[in-house]
Amino acid sequence: MIQSRNLMVFAALNGAMAVMTGAFAAHGAGPAAKVLLTTGAHYQLAHAVLALLCAAWPVRDRLVRAAGWLAASGGLVFATALSLIALADLSLMGAVAPVGGLLMILGWILLAIAGFKSQNTIA
């Protein structure tokens, strides 16, 4: 049962974007851009999967849903910042990338808190 359809859609679009970015990094980017694009794609894809898991969490839980939104948003912000550095030479985005990282970290922490507080076992 999907707990958050909007989160699932956002996460799935993040996943698609990550795959496209990774493919471009592998086949169309120069060496310097390739590293940044690949790093962004890896983090975005991992956090899209985390957000999908949160969207499909078997128990309705606001902390879990918030964790999913933080993970997906953080992955998008982080990957977009790295992409803009790599493709548009916007070095100013180097100050934005850590914001995405912080959002991803907060997503994991909220998920840990939700797990700690959970009264239910997941089997």
C-alpha positions as CSV (number, residue, x, y, z in Angstrom):
1,M,0.0,0.0,0.0
2,I,1.4,3.3,-1.0
3,Q,1.3,5.9,1.8
4,S,2.3,8.9,-0.3
5,R,1.6,8.9,-4.0
6,N,3.2,12.4,-4.5
7,L,6.4,11.2,-2.8
8,M,6.4,8.1,-5.0
9,V,6.1,10.2,-8.1
10,F,8.8,12.7,-7.0
11,A,11.1,9.8,-6.1
12,A,10.6,8.0,-9.4
13,L,11.3,11.2,-11.4
14,N,14.4,11.7,-9.3
15,G,15.5,8.1,-10.2
16,A,14.9,8.7,-13.9
17,M,16.9,12.0,-13.7
18,A,19.7,10.2,-12.0
19,V,19.9,7.5,-14.6
20,M,19.8,10.0,-17.4
21,T,22.6,12.1,-15.7
22,G,24.7,9.0,-15.2
23,A,24.3,7.9,-18.8
24,F,25.3,11.4,-20.0
25,A,28.3,11.3,-17.6
26,A,29.3,7.9,-19.1
27,H,28.8,8.7,-22.7
28,G,28.8,12.5,-23.4
29,A,30.6,14.4,-20.7
30,G,34.2,15.4,-20.6
31,P,36.6,14.0,-17.9
32,A,36.2,16.8,-15.4
33,A,32.4,16.9,-15.7
34,K,32.1,13.1,-15.6
35,V,33.3,12.9,-12.0
36,L,30.8,15.5,-10.7
37,L,27.9,14.2,-12.8
38,T,28.5,10.6,-11.7
39,T,28.8,11.6,-8.0
40,G,25.5,13.5,-8.2
41,A,23.8,10.7,-10.1
42,H,24.9,8.1,-7.5
43,Y,23.6,10.1,-4.5
44,Q,20.4,11.1,-6.3
45,L,19.6,7.5,-7.3
46,A,20.3,6.2,-3.8
47,H,18.1,8.8,-2.2
48,A,15.3,8.2,-4.8
49,V,15.3,4.6,-3.7
50,L,15.1,5.6,0.0
51,A,12.2,8.0,-0.8
52,L,10.4,5.1,-2.6
53,L,10.8,2.9,0.4
54,C,9.5,5.7,2.6
55,A,6.5,6.2,0.3
56,A,5.7,2.4,0.5
57,W,6.3,2.1,4.2
58,P,3.8,-0.4,5.5
59,V,2.6,1.9,8.4
60,R,1.4,5.4,8.0
61,D,4.1,7.5,9.7
62,R,4.7,11.3,9.3
63,L,8.4,10.9,10.3
64,V,8.9,8.3,7.6
65,R,7.1,10.4,5.0
66,A,9.2,13.5,6.0
67,A,12.3,11.4,5.8
68,G,11.4,10.4,2.2
69,W,10.8,14.0,1.2
70,L,14.1,15.1,2.7
71,A,16.0,12.3,1.0
72,A,14.5,13.0,-2.4
73,S,14.7,16.7,-2.1
74,G,18.3,16.5,-0.9
75,G,19.3,14.2,-3.7
76,L,17.8,16.6,-6.2
77,V,19.4,19.7,-4.8
78,F,22.8,17.9,-4.5
79,A,22.8,16.4,-7.9
80,T,21.5,19.6,-9.6
81,A,24.2,21.7,-7.9
82,L,26.9,19.3,-9.1
83,S,25.4,19.3,-12.6
84,L,25.4,23.1,-12.8
85,I,29.0,23.2,-11.6
86,A,30.0,20.6,-14.2
87,L,27.9,21.8,-17.2
88,A,27.5,25.5,-16.7
89,D,30.7,26.2,-14.7
90,L,28.6,27.8,-11.9
91,S,31.1,27.3,-9.1
92,L,28.8,29.3,-6.9
93,M,26.7,26.1,-6.7
94,G,29.4,24.6,-4.6
95,A,27.8,26.5,-1.7
96,V,24.4,24.9,-2.5
97,A,25.6,21.2,-2.7
98,P,26.1,20.9,1.1
99,V,22.5,22.0,1.6
100,G,21.4,19.0,-0.4
101,G,23.8,16.8,1.6
102,L,22.3,18.1,4.8
103,L,18.8,17.3,3.6
104,M,19.9,13.8,2.8
105,I,21.5,13.3,6.2
106,L,18.4,14.7,7.9
107,G,16.3,12.2,6.0
108,W,18.3,9.3,7.3
109,I,18.2,10.6,10.8
110,L,14.4,11.0,10.7
111,L,14.1,7.5,9.4
112,A,16.3,6.2,12.3
113,I,14.1,8.1,14.8
114,A,10.9,6.7,13.2
115,G,12.4,3.2,13.4
116,F,13.4,3.7,17.1
117,K,9.9,5.0,17.9
118,S,8.1,2.3,16.0
119,Q,5.9,-0.1,18.0
120,N,5.4,-2.4,15.0
121,T,7.7,-5.0,13.6
122,I,8.2,-5.1,9.9
123,A,8.4,-8.6,8.5
